[in-house]
Amino acid sequence: MDLSLRKLALAAGCMLFAGQLLAASAEPKRPECIAPASPGGGFDLTCKLAQSALVNEKLLSKPMRVTYMPGGVGAVAYNAVVAQRPADAGTLVAWSSGSLLNLAQGKFGRFDESAVRWLAAVGTSYGAIAVKSDSPYKNLDDLVQALKKDPSKVVIGSGGTVGSQDWMQTALIAKAAGINPRDLRYVALEGGGEIATALLGGHIQVGSTDISDSMPHILAGDMRLLAVFSEQRLDEPEMKDIPTAKEQGYDIVWPVVRGFYLGPKVSDAEYAWWKEAFDKLLASAEFAKLRDQRELFPFAMTGPELDTYVKKQVADYKTLAKEFGLIQ
């Protein structure tokens, strides 16, 4: 009797352990990706990339929903996930370098960069300065000269308010031109989709944006880029003719990394499931193709390595923000 009881207990224990293993490796029930902006910009692009890739690689059996939560260039989504959905393992939120810049300036309210679980970085883009195809500005120097002459005559639009990633790009140009960034005539918009709409509608003359958001309009012939903020020209057939700021004499390099985070109370097992899924994804040739189609460049990082990267970036951005008088 004792023996059979012991066997039963052992069998039950094994089943429990197997169940835990299964639970640890089960895909989330209702996967969702929050793009913290209006449809059409970089966050939307990041969510759609993961949506396609996770199903293509059979890491998810059904596509994630993509939902939109605009406001504060990521602040509304960050606060909602941390405060209201901290343990929701099915919810990924897209982030970019701009999110980290806002965190560095305390723009996400009471939560800092330690408030979420940084999951994966899946690619990078680069900052860029866009104009309509019929703009009088033919290169970066034309724009700088116009700003030197009268900064109030040039309406620049970008994602987020003073201190945002796109504003920083214009501030670095202003600094290079010897102009106070505060003298720029600046219109705050919500993400790359709105920048393109405002530029093509003639509401702004210059868009401080990034190359991924701009390429569909460049290829359509509606827009041109005066400069891309990469170290060297990008090695893509449709991008190789776009000059860098550096080659035009302005030492500005601004990568825009894109990725995902999870809520702070998502369990280690649930986090590990996502991390493993993204590790597989980032190593696949199919994913590289999807990433290239969305005008993103390789940048793969997950787990603790990414957490360290994020914290260092936030510290570096704090230094830059102090230099521009954005924080004390």
C-alpha positions in Angstrom: 0.0 0.0 0.0 2.8 2.4 1.0 4.6 1.6 -2.2 1.6 2.3 -4.4 0.9 5.5 -2.5 4.5 6.5 -3.0 4.2 5.7 -6.7 1.0 7.7 -6.9 2.6 10.7 -5.1 5.7 10.4 -7.4 3.4 10.3 -10.5 1.4 13.3 -9.3 4.7 15.2 -8.6 5.9 14.4 -12.1 2.6 15.6 -13.6 2.8 18.8 -11.6 6.3 19.4 -12.7 5.4 18.7 -16.4 2.5 21.0 -16.0 4.7 23.8 -14.6 7.1 23.3 -17.5 4.2 23.5 -20.0 2.9 26.6 -18.3 6.4 28.1 -18.4 6.6 27.5 -22.1 2.9 28.2 -23.1 2.4 31.1 -25.5 0.4 34.0 -24.1 -3.4 33.6 -24.6 -4.3 37.0 -26.0 -1.0 38.5 -27.3 -1.2 42.3 -28.0 1.3 44.9 -29.1 0.6 48.5 -28.0 1.9 51.1 -30.3 2.1 54.2 -28.1 1.2 56.7 -30.9 -1.3 57.2 -33.8 -1.3 54.6 -36.6 1.4 55.1 -39.3 4.5 56.0 -37.4 7.6 54.1 -36.1 5.8 52.5 -33.1 3.1 51.1 -35.5 5.9 49.8 -37.8 7.7 48.1 -34.8 4.5 46.3 -33.7 3.6 45.2 -37.2 7.1 43.8 -37.7 6.8 41.6 -34.6 3.2 40.7 -35.5 4.3 39.3 -38.9 7.5 37.8 -37.8 6.2 35.9 -34.7 3.6 34.1 -36.8 5.9 33.5 -39.7 8.4 31.8 -37.4 5.5 29.8 -35.8 6.4 31.3 -32.4 2.8 32.5 -32.0 -0.1 30.4 -33.4 -2.2 33.5 -34.1 -1.2 37.1 -34.9 -0.9 39.6 -32.1 -3.5 42.4 -32.0 -2.0 45.8 -32.6 -3.6 48.6 -30.5 -2.9 52.3 -30.4 -2.4 54.3 -27.2 -1.1 57.8 -28.2 -0.1 60.5 -25.8 3.1 61.9 -24.5 5.2 60.0 -27.1 4.9 56.8 -25.1 4.1 58.2 -21.6 0.4 57.3 -21.6 1.2 53.6 -22.5 4.1 53.4 -20.1 2.0 54.6 -17.2 -1.0 52.4 -18.2 1.1 49.3 -18.3 3.0 49.9 -15.1 0.0 51.1 -13.1 -2.9 49.1 -14.5 -1.6 46.0 -16.3 1.7 45.3 -14.6 1.4 41.4 -14.8 -0.2 41.1 -18.2 2.2 38.7 -19.9 0.4 39.0 -23.3 1.0 42.7 -23.7 4.2 44.0 -25.4 4.7 47.7 -25.7 6.9 49.2 -28.5 9.6 51.6 -27.4 12.3 53.6 -29.3 15.3 55.6 -28.3 12.9 58.6 -28.1 11.1 56.8 -25.2 14.5 56.5 -23.4 15.2 60.2 -24.0 11.8 61.1 -22.4 12.5 58.8 -19.5 15.9 60.6 -19.0 14.0 63.9 -18.7 11.4 62.6 -16.2 8.6 63.0 -18.8 7.0 59.7 -18.0 5.8 60.9 -14.6 6.6 59.1 -11.5 8.0 56.0 -13.3 11.6 55.7 -14.4 13.6 53.4 -16.6 13.6 50.7 -13.9 9.7 50.4 -13.9 9.3 47.9 -16.7 11.0 44.7 -18.0 13.0 45.5 -21.1 12.5 42.6 -23.4 14.1 43.1 -26.9 15.6 45.5 -29.3 14.8 44.4 -32.8 16.4 46.9 -35.2 17.6 50.5 -35.5 16.8 53.4 -37.8 18.5 56.7 -38.0 17.3 60.3 -37.6 16.8 62.3 -40.8 15.7 65.7 -41.9 12.9 65.6 -44.5 11.4 68.2 -46.8 8.8 68.2 -49.6 10.2 67.2 -53.0 9.7 70.8 -54.3 11.4 72.4 -51.2 13.9 75.2 -51.9 16.3 73.5 -49.5 18.6 71.2 -51.5 21.0 70.2 -48.7 21.6 70.5 -45.0 23.6 73.7 -45.5 20.7 75.4 -47.3 18.6 74.8 -44.2 21.3 75.9 -41.8 21.8 79.2 -43.8 18.0 79.8 -43.8 18.0 79.2 -40.0 20.9 81.6 -39.5 19.2 84.3 -41.5 15.9 84.1 -39.7 14.9 81.0 -37.6 11.3 82.2 -37.3 10.7 81.8 -41.0 11.3 78.0 -41.0 8.6 75.9 -39.5 10.0 72.6 -38.3 7.7 69.8 -37.2 8.6 66.7 -35.3 7.4 64.0 -33.0 7.0 65.2 -29.4 7.6 68.5 -27.7 10.9 70.4 -26.8 13.3 67.8 -25.6 12.0 64.9 -27.7 14.2 62.8 -29.9 13.3 64.7 -33.1 13.7 68.0 -31.3 17.2 66.9 -30.2 18.1 66.4 -33.8 17.1 70.0 -34.7 18.8 71.2 -31.5 22.1 69.5 -32.6 21.7 71.2 -36.1 21.0 74.6 -34.4 24.1 74.1 -32.1 26.2 73.3 -35.2 24.9 76.5 -36.8 25.5 78.6 -33.7 21.8 79.2 -33.1 20.0 78.8 -29.8 17.7 75.8 -30.2 15.0 77.8 -28.3 14.8 80.2 -31.2 13.6 77.6 -33.7 10.0 77.7 -34.8 8.9 74.3 -33.7 5.6 72.4 -34.1 5.1 69.4 -31.9 3.4 66.4 -33.6 2.6 62.8 -32.5 4.9 60.5 -34.5 6.1 60.0 -38.0 2.7 59.6 -39.6 1.6 63.1 -38.5 5.0 64.6 -39.6 4.5 63.3 -43.1 0.9 64.5 -43.3 1.9 68.0 -42.0 4.8 68.2 -44.4 2.9 67.1 -47.5 0.0 69.4 -46.5 2.3 72.4 -46.3 1.8 73.1 -42.6 5.5 72.7 -41.9 8.5 73.2 -44.2 10.9 70.7 -42.5 10.3 67.4 -40.8 12.7 66.2 -38.2 12.0 62.5 -38.4 13.7 59.2 -39.1 14.6 57.3 -42.2 12.2 54.4 -41.7 9.1 56.6 -41.4 10.2 58.6 -44.4 11.1 56.0 -47.0 7.5 55.2 -48.3 7.1 58.9 -49.1 10.6 59.2 -50.6 9.9 56.3 -52.9 6.6 57.8 -53.8 8.4 61.0 -54.8 6.6 63.2 -52.3 9.6 63.9 -50.0 13.4 64.2 -50.0 15.9 63.8 -47.2 18.5 66.6 -46.7 20.5 64.3 -44.4 20.5 61.0 -42.5 22.2 60.9 -39.1 24.2 57.7 -39.6 28.0 57.3 -39.4 28.1 56.6 -43.1 25.8 56.3 -46.1 23.3 53.4 -45.7 24.1 50.4 -47.9 20.6 50.0 -49.3 19.8 50.5 -53.1 17.2 53.2 -52.4 19.2 54.9 -49.6 22.7 55.0 -50.9 22.2 58.4 -52.5 21.0 60.0 -49.2 23.9 62.1 -47.8 24.9 61.9 -44.1 25.1 65.0 -42.0 28.7 64.1 -41.3 29.7 64.2 -45.0 28.1 67.7 -45.2 30.3 68.9 -42.4 27.9 68.5 -39.4 29.0 65.9 -36.9 25.6 64.5 -35.9 24.9 60.8 -35.5 21.5 59.8 -34.1 20.5 56.1 -34.1 16.8 55.3 -33.3 16.7 51.9 -31.8 13.3 50.1 -31.7 12.1 47.3 -29.4 9.6 46.0 -26.8 9.1 45.9 -23.1 6.8 44.1 -20.7 5.0 45.1 -17.5 7.0 45.0 -14.3 5.1 42.1 -12.7 5.2 39.7 -15.6 6.6 36.5 -14.1 10.2 35.2 -14.8 8.8 32.2 -16.7 6.5 34.4 -18.9 9.4 36.8 -19.5 11.7 33.9 -20.4 9.1 32.6 -23.0 9.1 36.0 -24.8 12.9 36.3 -24.5 13.4 32.9 -26.1 10.9 33.7 -28.8 12.8 36.9 -29.7 16.2 35.2 -29.5 15.0 32.7 -32.1 13.4 35.5 -34.2 16.4 37.7 -34.2 18.7 34.9 -35.4 16.4 34.0 -38.3 17.1 34.9 -42.0 13.4 35.4 -42.6 13.2 38.0 -39.8 16.2 39.9 -41.4 14.2 40.1 -44.6 11.1 41.4 -42.8 13.3 44.0 -40.9 14.9 45.1 -44.2 11.5 45.6 -45.8 10.6 48.0 -43.0 13.8 50.0 -43.6 15.3 48.9 -40.3 18.9 48.0 -39.8 20.4 45.2 -37.6 20.3 45.8 -33.9 19.6 42.7 -31.8 19.6 42.6 -28.0 17.5 40.9 -25.4 17.2 40.3 -21.6 19.9 41.5 -19.2 22.2 42.8 -22.0 19.4 45.1 -23.2 18.5 46.2 -19.7 22.2 47.4 -19.3 22.1 49.1 -22.6 18.8 51.0 -21.8 20.1 52.2 -18.4 23.3 53.5 -20.1 21.4 55.2 -22.8 19.2 57.0 -20.3 22.3 58.1 -18.4 23.9 59.5 -21.6 20.6 61.3 -22.6 20.5 62.9 -19.2 23.9 64.4 -19.9 22.7 65.8 -23.2 19.4 67.1 -21.7 21.4 69.0 -19.1 23.6 70.5 -21.9 20.5 71.9 -23.6 19.1 73.2 -20.3 16.1 70.7 -20.4 16.8 69.4 -16.9 18.7 70.7 -14.0 
